[in-house]
Amino acid sequence: MRIGIFSESFEPVINGVTTSIQTLRKALKDEGHETFVFAPAFPGHADTDPNVFRFRSILPPTVRDYPLAIPVKRGLLDLARRLKIDVIHTQTPFMLGWAGLRLGRRLGVPVVSTNHTQYAEYTHYFPLLPVAWSRAAVIRMLRRYYDACDLVVTPSQANKEILLGYGVSREIRVVPTGNALDIARDGAARQAAREQWGVDPDSTVLIYVGRLAREKNLTLLLDSFERLAKDHPAVRLVFVGGGPYEEGLKREATARGLGDRVVVAGFVPREKVGRVYCGGDIFVFPSMTETQGLVLGEALAAGLPCVAVNAGGSPEMVRHGEDSFLCENDCADFTSRIDLLLRDAGLRRRFASAAVENSRRFRPEEMARSMLDAYRSAMGSR
């Protein structure tokens, strides 16, 4: 099968959407299928993959790391015919999502779309518009777009329920993204990570990996750590990732008197992030807007017990009381769960062992096979 993938997010931008696309591409290739990616051009970036095609783009002044594609590409229809594309798979419901939808209609092939993001929870990035108005407009746009596709995919049952609540009437399938990172507990990697962070080898490290942004609920994590720091002098908190809140996070930690115990490590390239998990002891994840929570699956594969807010797709990634704890969006509850793991080394070890075993549920080959079933179903319905 030959699949055309349309996405606003793609390399060199690294986020959950890019990770999901690349995981799927490799898994499909291993199954004998070929993919072609259509994405915005990024200033200064040159592709080495001949199966990646770029649309001209502009960089918005407020979000410089997310180029906006100009959804017009001369010769796109002829190119798609030469590539003999069997199905269009869009990853975003915006400019390139609509471009992929139009191309699918002109080619006479089915269009499948994956919803990766709870877009209605990101309306704070449009400060000039009232939040209620922005949210309602986003929901209308999502409903209109997904109902125009032949089939919709989302990585968690929780997000499927959200889309149904928006009034999306098209068939929706749940296909979790597989974990393609090579992660294993490695003493050398653990030592290297801690040396880079300036963390004592005997310290217990709470680690967060992900985008540093307002919607990730990171204030809850700081509030919790402020309480824990009083009773656990050897505990450190490490944030790995980049985003608009990176500098604000440093200032906030300093203002709370935690500057010497909180490390904001910054962005780590995707090919190196697997070893970063080895530096941690407990994975802490306060986000409430995850469609899946890929980093939770990665943390489990690294043998890290997780403490996560019971919201979005996170509950489908971990097993409460077996490899992780789920808690309310409440500082006292979040803190008490971390505190329990800090005080009970035996419990941490049991959770760590179960985490590695349970992480095997999220295999890239399962993702590819489920997605191929979705493609064939969309073809059959046509």
Sequence and secondary structure as in RCSB ss.txt:
>XXXX:A:sequence
MRIGIFSESFEPVINGVTTSIQTLRKALKDEGHETFVFAPAFPGHADTDPNVFRFRSILPPTVRDYPLAIPVKRG
LLDLARRLKIDVIHTQTPFMLGWAGLRLGRRLGVPVVSTNHTQYAEYTHYFPLLPVAWSRAAVIRMLRRYYDACD
LVVTPSQANKEILLGYGVSREIRVVPTGNALDIARDGAARQAAREQWGVDPDSTVLIYVGRLAREKNLTLLLDSF
ERLAKDHPAVRLVFVGGGPYEEGLKREATARGLGDRVVVAGFVPREKVGRVYCGGDIFVFPSMTETQGLVLGEAL
AAGLPCVAVNAGGSPEMVRHGEDSFLCENDCADFTSRIDLLLRDAGLRRRFASAAVENSRRFRPEEMARSMLDAY
RSAMGSR
>XXXX:A:secstr
 EEEEE S  TTS SHHHHHHHHHHHHHHHTT EEEEEEE  TT     TTEEEE EE  SS TTS EE    TT
HHHHHHHHT  EEEES SSHHHHHHHHHHHHHT  EEEE  S GGGGGGG TTS HHHHHHHHHHHHHHHHHHSS
EEEES HHHHHHHHHTT  S EEE            HHHHHHHHHHHT  TTSEEEEEES  SGGG HHHHHHHH
HHHHHH TTEEEEEE  STTHHHHHHHHHHTT TTTEEEEE   HHHHHHHGGG SEEEE  S  SS HHHHHHH
HTT  EEEES TTGGGTS BTTTEEEE S HHHHHHHHHHHHH HHHHHHHHHHHHHHGGG  HHHHHHHHHHHH
HHHHHH 
